[in-house]
Amino acid sequence: MLTIFIDESGTLPDPKDKFIVICGIGVKKIKEAENVFSRIRISLRQRKIKVQEIKFYYAGQKTKRQFLSGIVSANFGIFASVVDKKGRKIADTSENFALLVADLINEINLWFRVKKISFILDRHFYRKVDEDRFNQLLKIKVNKDLKYQIKHIDSQQNFLVNIADMAAGAILWKYSGKDLQFYDLIKENIMIEKIVSWPEIKRKNLVQKKLT
C-alpha cells in the first residue's frame, strides 16, 4: 500500500504567514523512510548534536541539506498545496483544516489513481472531538472513488511524519522569500506544486454544498 505522510508549514490564524503549505510525501516502503532518518541521526551523533525530533525550523543548515538530500536519494514523490491566505486570518478549526487537506488529497488521487492509500498526518488537533470531526469532514470532501486509511500521529512518538515537515518548510521558505537553496534541493522530486487561494478553496466548498 502506498503511504503518504502529510504535514503543514505556516499557521492558519497568524496574519504574518502569507502562505500555508500542506505537503505530502509518497513512500512505497516504510523501511526507506526509516533509512533516511537513520542516516541523519548517525550524522547528528557524530557531530555530538542531541535532538529528540528533527523539524525544519529547528534543524541547522547542514541537517536540512542532509535530510532533504535523503528524500531525493530515496526518490520520494513530493506533493504540495501552497495556499495563499490573501491576508486573511484562517480560524484553526476542524472544518478549515479538513478543506485544506482534502484539497491536497484529491490532487494526489488524480496523480496516482491507485485503489487504496494510507494517509498519516502529524497530529494537528489534540482533542478527540476535533480529530473525529476532521475525519468526518474529510470523508465528505475527498473524492468518493478513493479508498483510504487515515492516522493521526504525534511526531515526537513517530518521527517519520517529519519527512513531510522538512519538505513543507523548504517549500514555504521559497514562497515567503527566505531562502531558495532548500527548495532547489527537492524541486526535481516535486510532483505537484499547486498554488491556490484560501477564498478559492472556500468558494469551491460552497459550490459543493449547494450541489449536495
N, C-alpha and C positions, 0 to 999 in steps of 0.2 A: 504493500500500500504506500502511496506517495504521502509524505508528511510535509506540511507547510507550517513553519514556525512564524508567528506574527507578533510584532511589537510596534509601538508608535514612538515617534520622537517629536517633541514640541508639546505644548499643553493647550487644551481646548479653551479654557476661560481667560488665559493671560493675553491681553491685547498686544504685549510686546512680541509675542510669537506670531509673525505674519503668516507662517505656514505650519501645517502639521503633516508629517509623513507617516502613513500607515504602510508598513513594509512586511512582505512575506518572503521567506527563503525556502525554496523547494529542496527537499532532501529525500533521496530514494533509499538510502541505507543509513540508519541512525549511527552506526559504527563510524561512518565517515565524519559525521559531525563531532563525535566524541574524540576522534583523532585530531581534529583541528584544535580542540581545547587542550588536549594532552600536550601537544607541541608548544602551545602558548604558556601553559603552566610550567613546563620544564624550563623554558626560556626565562620566565619570571623568577623561578627558584635560583637559576644560575646567576641572575642579576641581584639576588637577595631582596626581591620585592615581594612583600606579603600582601596578598589581596584575597578576599573571600569571593568577590564577584567581579567579573570583567565587564564594565559598562563603557560605552563610547565616551561619555562626558567625564569619566573619572580616569580613563586609561591615558598613559603617556603617549607621546608621538610614535615611539618605536613600537609599542604594543599595538596601537591602532594599525600601523602598517603591517605588522606581522599577522594580526588577526584577519584583516581584510584580504591580504595576500593568500591566507589559508583558505578563505571562502572561494577565491578564484581558482586556486590549485585544485580544490575538491570539485570544481565545476558545478557549484550550486547555482540554480537559477534565482534571480532576484526580481521581485515584483513589487512595485511601489505606486501608491496613490499619493500624489502631492496635492494637498488641499490648501487652496488659497482662502484664508479666512475673510478676506475683503474688509479687514479692520473690525470684524465683529468679535464679540465675546461669545464663545460657544459653551453653553452650560454642560458640565461634565455629567451627563445623565446616561442611563442605560439606553434610552432611545437614540440619542445623538451618536453615541459611540457605536451602536449597532448599525446605524446608517453608514458610518464611515467604513467599518469592517466589511459589511455586506457588499459595498461598492467594489472593494478590492477583491473579495472572494468571487464575485460574479465575473470579474475580468480574468482571474486565474482560471476559472472554469472554462471560459471561452478559449483560453490558450491550450490547456491540457486536454479537455474533453475526455477525461477518464471517468469511470463509473463511481469511484469512491476515493475520497481524500480525507486524511486526518489533519485537522487544524489544531495547533497547540498555541495558545495565546499566553503571553505574560499577563498574570492576573492584574486586571485593571480595577475591579471592584472587590472589596473585601467583605461586604455584607452579602450573605447568600441571597437575600431577596433581590438585590440589584443584579447579581450574576444570573439568577434564574430568569429575571425579566429580560436581560440582554439576550440570553439563549432563545427565549420565546420570540423576541422581535427578530432575531437573526433568521430563525426558521421561516418567518413570513417574508423577509426581504431577499433571501438567497434563492436563486433560480431553482424551480421545483425538480428539474431533471438531475440535480446533483445530490448524490447520497454522501453524507459526510459525518464524521465524528468531530466533536469539539471538546477540548480540555482547556481548563484554565490552571496554570501552574505558577508557583512562586519561583521567580528566577534565582532566589538565594538557595532554594532547595533543588531545583532542576535547572542547571546553568545553560543548557543547550539553547533555550529560547533567546539567550543573549546574542546568538548569531544574528537574529533579526534586529536586535537593538543596535548592533555595530553598523550594519548596513543602513539602517534608518537614520542614524546620526550622521553618517557620511553624506547621505543624500540631502538631509536638512541643511547641513553646512553649505552645500552648493547653493541652495535657494536663499539662504539667509546671508550669503555673501561673505561667509567667514573664511572658507578655505576650499579649494578645489582638488587638492592633492589626493585626498582620501576617496573622493568620488571618482577621480581618474583611475584609481587602482581597480575599481569594481565595475566601471561602466560597460565593459565588454560582456559582463555577465548579467546585465540588466535586461530582462525580457520585456518587462512592462514598466514604463515610467509615464504614468498618466497624470496630467495636471487638470484639476477640476476645482471649481469654486464651491465654497460652502453653500451659497444661495442656490447654485445649480443642483446640488445634492438634495437640498430641501424641496426645491420645485419638483424634482423627479419623484420624491416621496409623496408629495401632494397629488400628483397625477395618478400614481399607483393607487392611492386611497380612493380617488374618485372612480377609477376603473373597477375596483372591487366593491 
